[in-house]
Amino acid sequence: MTALKFEADHAAQWTELAALLDQAEGIASRADKKKGWDAARLALLYRAVCEQLALAQARAYPMHLTDRLEGLAQRAHRQIYRPRAWTLAALGRLVLVDFPQAVRAHRGYVLAATLLFMLPLLVAGWAAWRDPGFILHVMNASGVQQFDRMYGDDVGAWGRERDADTDWMMFGHYIKNNIGVGFQCFAAGIFAGIGSAFYLVYNGLLAGVVGGYLVSAGKGGNFFAFVVTHAAFELTAIVLAGAAGLRLGHAWLAPGRRTRVESLRVASRGVVTVMYGVVGMLLVAAAIEAFWSSARWVEPAVKYGVALCCWTLVLAYLGWQGRPAASASSDVKERGRAG
């Protein structure tokens, strides 16, 4: 096939693709902008122009022809694979739809992470309650003394040794600490998931021995009044970060027909959405911990009531938010039966 015939056969497609790109890039006329543009058609034409570019290069067609095809392919690639703009609408969809859906899509890993965290927490808590000296197997004596001071009846604010520190300073500290723990649980999953499992078990063990020890020391009321509210967000986020890490580890261990690198790339697309939500939950937890949990002026009964609401909200949000409406689900089923 000659270059002239090749160009004549495909010129209409190239013109259509150029027009779609003009609209997508925001340089079309105002009237065309109002009509919108067909993203699916653009993707189809992009694949076609890539094939045509390969043919033109293999057949050594004139440079003006290959340059035109290269320009169209590059412009289309930028539109199809451009980074998602973080608009308010995109953020709203992430919070209301994408994040809870991604958590449910990884429910098996979430269950595994929950067990890895909760079982050590319960066992260690029971052991430290039965034998307060058990805590010394996990931390040194100075650390134990610090917890005694933090949850004593004579401190101005529970949960920390407070000299000149303000709530805002502690807010920044909690953000750094919470996100550091979440990142450890997630990033360590690259080591075949073993790292994520280790940090989940370790954090569960640490939380358990501290809680059990403080209960045995008669300071359980102060401790639980402090942790019960922000724990709904913080502990849930740590478990979800660990679940995301376990997903990465599984992708590396069992890549299937993909290469390990490709398997990790595919797995990361889903867990990145989970980690966006984890960061948001940890920020919420840090704010509650700094401004609410440590407050001595709030009665423990009030904190327990608020905590119940928070735990219910978190579990309901992750379990049901973002699900299609019942009517929409029925319509999909009906269409499936009709098909």
C-alpha positions in Angstrom: 0.0 0.0 0.0 1.3 3.4 -1.0 1.6 6.2 1.5 -1.0 8.2 -0.3 -3.6 5.4 -0.2 -2.7 4.7 3.5 -3.3 8.4 4.3 -6.5 8.5 2.3 -7.9 5.4 4.0 -7.3 6.7 7.6 -7.4 10.5 7.3 -11.0 10.6 8.5 -10.0 8.8 11.8 -7.1 11.1 12.3 -9.3 14.2 11.8 -11.8 12.8 14.3 -9.1 12.0 16.8 -7.6 15.5 16.5 -11.1 17.1 17.1 -11.6 15.0 20.2 -8.2 15.9 21.5 -9.0 19.6 20.9 -12.1 19.2 23.0 -10.3 17.3 25.7 -7.5 19.8 25.9 -9.9 22.6 26.3 -9.1 24.4 23.0 -12.3 23.7 21.1 -15.0 26.3 20.6 -17.3 27.2 23.5 -20.2 25.4 21.7 -18.2 22.2 21.3 -17.2 22.3 25.0 -20.9 22.3 26.0 -21.4 19.1 24.0 -18.6 17.2 25.9 -16.4 14.6 24.4 -16.5 10.8 24.1 -13.7 9.4 26.1 -14.4 5.8 25.0 -14.2 6.9 21.3 -10.9 8.7 22.0 -9.4 5.5 23.6 -10.5 3.5 20.5 -9.0 5.9 18.1 -5.8 6.1 20.2 -5.3 2.3 19.9 -5.9 2.5 16.1 -3.5 5.4 15.6 -0.8 3.5 17.6 -1.2 0.6 15.2 -1.1 2.8 12.2 2.0 4.6 13.5 3.8 1.2 13.8 2.8 0.3 10.2 3.9 3.7 8.9 7.3 3.4 10.6 7.8 -0.2 9.4 7.0 0.7 5.8 9.2 3.8 6.0 6.4 6.2 4.9 7.3 9.9 4.6 8.4 11.8 7.7 5.5 14.2 7.6 3.1 11.3 7.9 4.8 9.6 10.8 5.3 12.9 12.6 1.5 13.5 12.3 0.7 10.1 13.8 3.3 10.5 16.5 1.8 13.8 17.5 -1.7 12.4 17.7 -0.5 9.4 19.7 1.4 11.5 22.2 -1.5 13.9 22.7 -4.0 11.0 23.1 -1.7 9.3 25.6 -1.4 12.4 27.7 -5.2 12.6 27.9 -5.9 9.0 28.7 -3.1 8.5 31.2 -3.1 12.0 32.8 -3.1 12.2 36.6 -6.5 12.5 38.1 -7.3 16.0 39.1 -8.0 16.4 42.9 -11.2 18.3 42.6 -13.8 18.5 45.4 -15.9 16.1 43.4 -13.1 13.6 43.1 -12.3 13.9 46.8 -16.0 13.3 47.6 -16.1 10.2 45.5 -13.0 8.9 47.2 -14.5 9.3 50.6 -18.1 8.2 49.8 -17.5 5.5 47.2 -13.9 4.5 46.3 -12.4 4.0 49.8 -15.2 1.8 51.4 -15.5 -0.2 48.2 -11.8 -0.8 48.1 -11.8 -2.0 51.7 -14.6 -4.5 51.0 -12.8 -5.7 47.9 -9.9 -6.6 50.1 -12.1 -8.2 52.8 -10.0 -11.4 53.1 -6.8 -9.4 53.8 -8.8 -7.2 56.2 -9.9 -10.3 58.2 -6.3 -11.6 58.3 -5.0 -8.3 59.5 -7.7 -8.0 62.1 -6.8 -11.5 63.5 -3.0 -10.7 63.5 -3.7 -7.5 65.5 -6.5 -8.5 67.8 -5.3 -12.0 68.9 -2.0 -10.7 70.3 -3.8 -7.7 71.8 -6.2 -9.9 73.7 -3.7 -12.6 74.8 -1.1 -10.0 75.9 -3.8 -7.9 77.7 -5.0 -11.0 79.6 -1.4 -11.9 80.5 -0.5 -8.4 81.7 -3.7 -8.3 83.8 -2.9 -11.6 85.4 0.8 -10.7 86.0 1.6 -7.0 85.8 5.3 -7.9 85.6 4.6 -9.4 82.1 4.8 -5.9 80.7 8.6 -5.9 81.3 8.9 -8.5 78.6 7.8 -5.9 76.1 9.1 -2.6 77.4 11.7 -1.3 79.9 10.9 0.0 83.4 11.2 3.7 82.4 8.5 3.1 79.8 6.2 1.5 82.3 6.7 4.4 84.7 5.9 6.9 82.0 2.5 5.1 81.4 1.9 5.2 85.1 2.3 9.0 85.1 0.3 9.5 81.9 -2.8 7.8 83.3 -2.6 8.9 86.9 -5.4 10.8 88.6 -3.2 13.8 89.2 -2.3 14.7 85.6 -3.9 17.6 83.9 -4.5 15.7 80.7 -4.7 11.9 80.2 -2.5 10.1 77.7 0.7 12.2 77.9 3.1 13.9 80.1 2.2 17.5 79.7 4.5 20.4 80.6 4.2 23.3 78.2 2.9 21.4 75.3 -0.3 22.7 73.7 -3.1 20.7 72.1 -1.9 21.9 68.7 1.6 20.7 69.3 0.3 17.3 70.4 -1.9 17.2 67.3 1.2 17.4 65.2 2.9 14.8 67.3 0.0 12.4 66.9 -0.1 12.9 63.2 3.5 12.0 62.8 3.3 9.0 65.1 0.0 7.6 63.7 1.0 7.9 60.0 4.4 6.5 60.9 2.8 3.4 62.3 0.4 3.1 59.4 3.2 3.4 56.9 5.2 0.7 58.6 2.3 -1.7 58.5 1.8 -1.0 54.8 5.3 -0.6 53.3 6.7 -3.6 55.2 4.3 -5.8 53.2 6.7 -5.7 50.2 8.8 -8.3 52.1 6.4 -11.1 51.2 3.9 -9.8 53.7 6.0 -10.8 56.6 6.8 -7.2 57.6 3.2 -6.2 57.7 2.3 -9.3 59.8 5.2 -8.5 62.2 4.1 -4.9 62.8 0.4 -5.9 63.2 1.4 -8.5 65.8 3.8 -6.1 67.5 1.4 -3.2 67.7 -1.4 -5.5 69.0 1.0 -6.9 71.6 2.1 -3.5 72.7 -1.5 -2.1 73.0 -2.6 -5.3 74.9 0.2 -5.3 77.5 -0.3 -1.6 78.2 -4.0 -1.9 78.6 -3.8 -5.1 80.8 -1.1 -3.6 83.0 -3.0 -0.3 83.6 -6.2 -2.2 84.4 -4.3 -4.3 87.0 -2.8 -1.1 88.4 -6.2 0.4 88.9 -5.9 3.0 86.1 -8.0 1.2 83.6 -10.8 3.8 83.8 -8.5 6.6 82.9 -6.9 4.6 80.1 -10.1 3.5 78.5 -11.6 6.9 78.8 -8.7 8.3 76.9 -8.4 5.7 74.1 -11.9 4.5 73.4 -13.0 7.3 71.1 -10.0 7.8 68.8 -9.3 4.1 68.7 -12.3 3.7 66.4 -10.4 5.5 63.7 -6.7 4.8 64.7 -6.9 1.0 65.3 -9.2 0.5 62.2 -6.7 2.5 60.1 -3.7 0.4 61.4 -5.5 -2.8 60.5 -6.4 -1.5 57.0 -2.8 -0.4 56.4 -1.7 -3.9 57.5 -4.3 -5.5 55.1 -2.9 -3.4 52.2 0.6 -4.6 53.1 -0.6 -8.2 53.2 -2.1 -7.7 49.7 1.3 -6.5 48.4 3.0 -9.5 50.0 0.5 -11.9 48.5 1.0 -10.3 45.0 4.7 -10.9 45.3 4.4 -14.5 46.6 1.7 -15.6 44.2 2.0 -13.5 41.0 0.2 -16.2 38.9 0.9 -15.8 35.2 2.3 -12.3 35.7 5.8 -11.3 36.5 6.3 -10.3 40.2 6.8 -6.7 39.2 3.6 -6.6 37.1 1.7 -8.4 39.9 2.8 -5.8 42.4 1.8 -3.0 40.0 -1.7 -4.5 39.6 -2.1 -5.0 43.4 -0.9 -1.5 44.2 -3.7 0.1 42.1 -6.3 -1.2 44.6 -4.3 -0.7 47.8 -3.4 2.9 47.0 -7.1 3.8 47.4 -7.1 2.0 50.7 -4.1 4.0 51.9 -5.6 7.3 50.9 -8.5 6.4 53.3 -6.1 5.2 56.0 -4.3 8.6 56.0 -7.6 10.4 56.3 -8.7 8.2 59.3 -5.4 8.7 61.0 -5.7 12.5 60.7 -9.2 12.2 62.2 -7.8 10.0 65.0 -5.0 12.5 65.7 -7.5 15.4 66.0 -9.7 13.5 68.4 -6.8 12.3 70.5 -5.3 15.8 70.8 -8.5 17.8 71.5 -11.0 15.3 72.9 -9.5 12.2 74.3 -7.1 13.9 76.7 -9.7 16.3 78.1 -10.3 15.7 81.8 -13.4 18.0 81.9 -15.4 15.5 79.8 -17.1 12.8 81.9 -16.0 9.3 81.0 -19.6 8.3 80.4 -19.9 11.0 77.7 -16.7 9.7 76.1 -18.0 6.1 76.1 -21.3 7.3 74.4 -19.4 9.3 71.8 -17.1 6.3 71.3 -20.0 4.0 70.7 -21.3 6.4 68.0 -17.8 6.5 66.4 -17.4 2.8 66.3 -20.8 2.3 64.9 -20.2 5.0 62.3 -16.8 3.5 61.2 -18.1 -0.1 60.9 -21.3 1.0 59.1 -19.3 3.3 56.8 -16.9 0.6 55.7 -19.6 -2.1 55.5 -22.3 -0.3 53.6 -21.2 3.1 52.2 -20.8 3.2 48.5 -23.0 0.2 47.8 -25.4 0.6 44.9 -29.0 1.4 45.8 -31.3 -1.5 46.0 -33.3 -0.3 43.0 -30.2 0.0 40.9 -29.1 -3.5 41.9 -32.6 -4.8 40.9 -32.4 -3.1 37.6 -29.0 -4.7 36.9 -30.3 -8.1 37.8 -33.4 -7.7 35.6 -31.2 -6.6 32.7 -29.0 -9.7 33.3 -32.1 -12.0 33.2 -33.4 -10.3 30.1 -30.0 -10.8 28.4 
